[in-house]
């Protein structure tokens, strides 16, 4: 889901950086001292999970884990994901520095949206919590693919086919992320429910 260097138009890059800067600013303001280690661990988890790329047709897909990161961090998902993306761009040339803002928004904004949609439901017991956990993981990737397709389309209308292929290639990842989020929420409820604050 990383957009490479030289793909995005100037206005899309500028918009991405502006939205990412606002999100990172809000996230840093909400980050308290007690949760710095948790944020760092989740940032590292995102960094490692999205390094493993699986080719599906002409696109490469990877785990994103933005659903569970959003549930656990809320707005601090923005700085956590931004740092991981910056390190990936610098060390491994995944994404790029010019597309860092857009890539951050594509992955962090759905995390925050899913936090507001599903965090209250996750705290409940039974099937409601399980369905909400799966939907959170699924929809975080779904919303990200919509943002990805939009960024490509608004950069160049000729990218519509590429955006469609990239979106459809992420359908298996949406399902896998749903199950991963479901498992993580169930596990955290048993061992450390206070993390689902």
TORGU-7670 format. One record per residue (C-alpha): residue in three letters; x negated, y, z negated. Coordinates in pm, whole numbers. Example, Ala and Ser with C-alpha at 12.3 -4.5 7.8 and 13.67 -1.06 7.14 Angstrom:
<atoms>
+------+--------+--------+--------+
! code !      x !      y !      z !
+------+--------+--------+--------+
!  ALA !  -1230 !   -450 !   -780 !
!  SER !  -1367 !   -106 !   -714 !
+------+--------+--------+--------+
</atoms>
This chain:
<atoms>
+------+--------+--------+--------+
! code !      x !      y !      z !
+------+--------+--------+--------+
!  UNK !      0 !      0 !      0 !
!  UNK !   -306 !    224 !     16 !
!  UNK !   -299 !    483 !    292 !
!  UNK !   -644 !    517 !    447 !
!  UNK !   -841 !    831 !    527 !
!  UNK !   -742 !   1027 !    835 !
!  UNK !   -388 !    891 !    862 !
!  UNK !   -183 !   1158 !    687 !
!  UNK !   -107 !   1503 !    821 !
!  UNK !   -215 !   1814 !    633 !
!  UNK !    130 !   1902 !    494 !
!  UNK !    186 !   1545 !    369 !
!  UNK !   -158 !   1540 !    202 !
!  UNK !    -95 !   1880 !     41 !
!  UNK !    248 !   1770 !    -84 !
!  UNK !     99 !   1448 !   -220 !
!  UNK !   -171 !   1634 !   -411 !
!  UNK !     79 !   1887 !   -547 !
!  UNK !    324 !   1623 !   -673 !
!  UNK !     41 !   1407 !   -808 !
!  UNK !   -112 !   1706 !   -992 !
!  UNK !    223 !   1782 !  -1158 !
!  UNK !    272 !   1416 !  -1252 !
!  UNK !    -82 !   1379 !  -1390 !
!  UNK !    -41 !   1703 !  -1583 !
!  UNK !    284 !   1587 !  -1744 !
!  UNK !    132 !   1245 !  -1813 !
!  UNK !   -175 !   1391 !  -1982 !
!  UNK !     43 !   1621 !  -2190 !
!  UNK !    247 !   1323 !  -2310 !
!  UNK !    -58 !   1102 !  -2373 !
!  UNK !   -133 !   1091 !  -2743 !
!  UNK !   -449 !    967 !  -2909 !
!  UNK !   -290 !    640 !  -3027 !
!  UNK !   -210 !    527 !  -2672 !
!  UNK !   -534 !    611 !  -2491 !
!  UNK !   -666 !    253 !  -2517 !
!  UNK !   -335 !    107 !  -2395 !
!  UNK !   -334 !    348 !  -2101 !
!  UNK !   -693 !    257 !  -2014 !
!  UNK !   -620 !   -116 !  -2027 !
!  UNK !   -317 !    -79 !  -1800 !
!  UNK !   -517 !    139 !  -1562 !
!  UNK !   -783 !   -134 !  -1546 !
!  UNK !   -514 !   -397 !  -1490 !
!  UNK !   -376 !   -195 !  -1200 !
!  UNK !   -729 !   -150 !  -1063 !
!  UNK !   -804 !   -525 !  -1066 !
!  UNK !   -460 !   -645 !   -950 !
!  UNK !   -457 !   -421 !   -644 !
!  UNK !   -807 !   -525 !   -536 !
!  UNK !   -683 !   -866 !   -418 !
!  UNK !   -545 !   -813 !    -67 !
!  UNK !   -341 !  -1079 !    113 !
!  UNK !   -296 !  -1040 !    490 !
!  UNK !     67 !  -1068 !    603 !
!  UNK !     93 !  -1008 !    977 !
!  UNK !    -83 !   -682 !   1069 !
!  UNK !    -59 !   -549 !    713 !
!  UNK !   -240 !   -630 !    389 !
!  UNK !    -40 !   -651 !     69 !
!  UNK !   -145 !   -670 !   -294 !
!  UNK !      3 !   -666 !   -640 !
!  UNK !     77 !   -319 !   -771 !
!  UNK !    226 !   -380 !  -1117 !
!  UNK !    370 !    -28 !  -1123 !
!  UNK !    699 !   -156 !  -1269 !
!  UNK !    546 !   -290 !  -1589 !
!  UNK !    303 !      3 !  -1607 !
!  UNK !    596 !    242 !  -1583 !
!  UNK !    788 !     58 !  -1855 !
!  UNK !    494 !     67 !  -2092 !
!  UNK !    357 !    414 !  -2016 !
!  UNK !    635 !    634 !  -1880 !
!  UNK !    482 !    957 !  -1747 !
!  UNK !    131 !    850 !  -1845 !
!  UNK !    152 !    604 !  -1556 !
!  UNK !     50 !    900 !  -1336 !
!  UNK !   -298 !    954 !  -1486 !
!  UNK !   -351 !    578 !  -1531 !
!  UNK !   -277 !    502 !  -1166 !
!  UNK !   -461 !    812 !  -1040 !
!  UNK !   -783 !    711 !  -1217 !
!  UNK !   -763 !    354 !  -1084 !
!  UNK !   -699 !    476 !   -729 !
!  UNK !   -987 !    724 !   -752 !
!  UNK !  -1226 !    448 !   -859 !
!  UNK !  -1101 !    217 !   -581 !
!  UNK !  -1152 !    491 !   -323 !
!  UNK !  -1503 !    573 !   -447 !
!  UNK !  -1633 !    220 !   -503 !
!  UNK !  -1447 !     10 !   -245 !
!  UNK !  -1308 !    258 !     11 !
!  UNK !   -950 !    140 !    -56 !
!  UNK !   -731 !    432 !     33 !
!  UNK !   -937 !    747 !     42 !
!  UNK !  -1005 !   1077 !   -127 !
!  UNK !   -792 !   1280 !    114 !
!  UNK !   -498 !   1043 !     67 !
!  UNK !   -548 !   1009 !   -311 !
!  UNK !   -259 !   1241 !   -394 !
!  UNK !    -13 !   1063 !   -166 !
!  UNK !   -129 !    719 !   -282 !
!  UNK !    -85 !    825 !   -645 !
!  UNK !    268 !    949 !   -580 !
!  UNK !    358 !    635 !   -382 !
!  UNK !    266 !    411 !   -674 !
!  UNK !    320 !    626 !   -985 !
!  UNK !    645 !    808 !   -906 !
!  UNK !    841 !    478 !   -874 !
!  UNK !    687 !    369 !  -1207 !
!  UNK !    829 !    678 !  -1378 !
!  UNK !   1166 !    642 !  -1205 !
!  UNK !   1190 !    278 !  -1315 !
!  UNK !   1095 !    380 !  -1669 !
!  UNK !   1399 !    605 !  -1689 !
!  UNK !   1626 !    354 !  -1515 !
!  UNK !   1530 !     40 !  -1707 !
!  UNK !   1355 !    120 !  -2037 !
!  UNK !   1684 !    149 !  -2231 !
!  UNK !   1807 !   -181 !  -2084 !
!  UNK !   1480 !   -364 !  -2157 !
!  UNK !   1527 !   -308 !  -2530 !
!  UNK !   1853 !   -506 !  -2527 !
!  UNK !   1868 !   -880 !  -2577 !
!  UNK !   1968 !  -1159 !  -2340 !
!  UNK !   2045 !  -1148 !  -1972 !
!  UNK !   2072 !   -770 !  -1950 !
!  UNK !   1709 !   -733 !  -2050 !
!  UNK !   1595 !  -1010 !  -1814 !
!  UNK !   1782 !   -869 !  -1515 !
!  UNK !   1655 !   -518 !  -1594 !
!  UNK !   1295 !   -644 !  -1616 !
!  UNK !   1316 !   -820 !  -1280 !
!  UNK !   1488 !   -522 !  -1118 !
!  UNK !   1224 !   -288 !  -1259 !
!  UNK !    937 !   -481 !  -1099 !
!  UNK !   1126 !   -531 !   -773 !
!  UNK !   1249 !   -173 !   -735 !
!  UNK !    918 !    -12 !   -832 !
!  UNK !    759 !   -172 !   -526 !
!  UNK !   1071 !   -106 !   -315 !
!  UNK !   1066 !    265 !   -399 !
!  UNK !    693 !    271 !   -330 !
!  UNK !    742 !    124 !     17 !
!  UNK !   1005 !    388 !     91 !
!  UNK !    760 !    661 !    -11 !
!  UNK !    487 !    492 !    196 !
!  UNK !    711 !    477 !    502 !
!  UNK !    815 !    839 !    450 !
!  UNK !    455 !    959 !    420 !
!  UNK !    361 !    777 !    741 !
!  UNK !    669 !    893 !    928 !
!  UNK !    630 !   1259 !    831 !
!  UNK !    264 !   1248 !    927 !
!  UNK !    338 !   1119 !   1275 !
!  UNK !    669 !    990 !   1409 !
!  UNK !    475 !    730 !   1609 !
!  UNK !    398 !    560 !   1276 !
!  UNK !    761 !    450 !   1239 !
!  UNK !    686 !     96 !   1358 !
!  UNK !    381 !     70 !   1132 !
!  UNK !    589 !    195 !    839 !
!  UNK !    860 !    -64 !    914 !
!  UNK !    604 !   -346 !    929 !
!  UNK !    438 !   -234 !    606 !
!  UNK !    775 !   -214 !    430 !
!  UNK !    888 !   -558 !    544 !
!  UNK !    549 !   -711 !    455 !
!  UNK !    601 !   -600 !     95 !
!  UNK !    928 !   -793 !     46 !
!  UNK !    746 !  -1099 !    -98 !
!  UNK !    548 !   -868 !   -327 !
!  UNK !    873 !   -712 !   -452 !
!  UNK !   1000 !  -1055 !   -558 !
!  UNK !    668 !  -1158 !   -715 !
!  UNK !    643 !   -827 !   -903 !
!  UNK !    998 !   -878 !  -1031 !
!  UNK !    903 !  -1214 !  -1182 !
!  UNK !    574 !  -1081 !  -1322 !
!  UNK !    756 !   -793 !  -1491 !
!  UNK !   1019 !  -1034 !  -1624 !
!  UNK !    745 !  -1257 !  -1770 !
!  UNK !    551 !   -965 !  -1920 !
!  UNK !    860 !   -815 !  -2085 !
!  UNK !    961 !  -1153 !  -2230 !
!  UNK !    609 !  -1209 !  -2361 !
!  UNK !    579 !   -861 !  -2513 !
!  UNK !    918 !   -896 !  -2683 !
!  UNK !    784 !  -1202 !  -2863 !
!  UNK !    434 !  -1088 !  -2955 !
!  UNK !    437 !   -706 !  -2964 !
!  UNK !    783 !   -555 !  -2914 !
!  UNK !    664 !   -209 !  -3024 !
!  UNK !    481 !   -178 !  -2689 !
!  UNK !    821 !   -151 !  -2522 !
!  UNK !    877 !    183 !  -2694 !
+------+--------+--------+--------+
</atoms>
